[in-house]
Amino acid sequence: MSDYKYSIEAKNVNKTFLKKYQEVKALIDFNITIKRGTIHGLLGPNGAGKSTFINVLGGLVKKNSGDVSICGIDIDKNTKLSKFKIGIVPQELNIDPFFSPAELLELQAGLYGVPKRKRKTDEILENLKLIDQRNAYARTLSGGMRRRLLIGKALVHDPEIIILDEPTAGVDIDIRASVWDYIKRINKQGKTICLTTHYLEEAENLCDNISIINHGKKIIEGTKNELLNIISTKTVLFVLERNISVPNQLNEFKPVITNNILKLSYDKNKTNIKNIIDILYSNQIKFKEINTSEGDLEDVFIKVTKGE
């Protein structure tokens, strides 16, 4: 089983729920491949099917059809072994309030049959900055601490894949950054990470590969750079030395002038900034400063989910 290429592979997965006597198709011929050792982002609006797929992986939802393998193990043929390969961090903060973090990690490790000598409770708590709360009641922990404790629970059996469903939802910026650092660290140790997130900045910062899904279907999948290349429009701002009349050669770049700042938009696949600067020089237009920007993952997300 150690020579598998994909940590998670799903082929033509379908799942239909019955809601108020009507069928709701949560997953429709859903396909995904998550490469071993990568951080893979699973993005989509609310109701897209992300959590349904995660629950299929965890055995909480039974698919209607299709094939799913975890670390090369078919989840239908060897359900128990496939579950040992993954650790899932759910979106909901479902923590027993009357246990301490140390007790919860020890209990979770016991449920997975991890021998006491192999448990890493304090190491996990230290890495997640929870060691000072080791013996506090879980009900006294902040939302951010509870979120990190859930990550710790998913790590106790040393799984090969960590699945994070909105791992930093409701967490402040400082804690979010520390969670990001920890995700990167465990990825460098060889673990595969799959995360869903509403924070597109998070996906852009963390992910090697990204799948975008909507209405139960995968819309697009590729490396982060491949997806960013979908958005070819760049914006450039020139701070001009004086007010000007816009030459006709710039009309194709949708020129806008405000307070001696010339804003132009261009397709980087059709032209480049040097050509625009040459037009300015040929018309004796001088500038003091230049700033450029291009589309980010949010632009890609909006474009593909709207079906453009």
Buried (B, 14 or more C-beta within 10 A) or exposed (E): EEEBEBBBBBEEBBBBEEEEEEEEBBBBBBBBBBBBBBBBBBBBEEEBBBBBBBBBBBBEBEBEEBBBBBBBBBBEEBEEBBBBBBBBBBBEBEBEEEBBBBBBBBEBBEEBEBEEEEBBBEEBBEBBBBBEBBEBBBEEBEEBBBBBBBBBBBBBBBBBBBBBBBBBBBBEEEBBEBBBEBBEEBBEEEBBBBBBBEBBEBBBBBBBBBBBBBBBBBBBBBEBEEBBBBBEBBBBBBEBEEEBEBBEBBEEBEBEBEEBBBBBEBEBEEEEBEEBBEBBEEBEBEBEEBEEEEBEBBBBBEBBBEEE
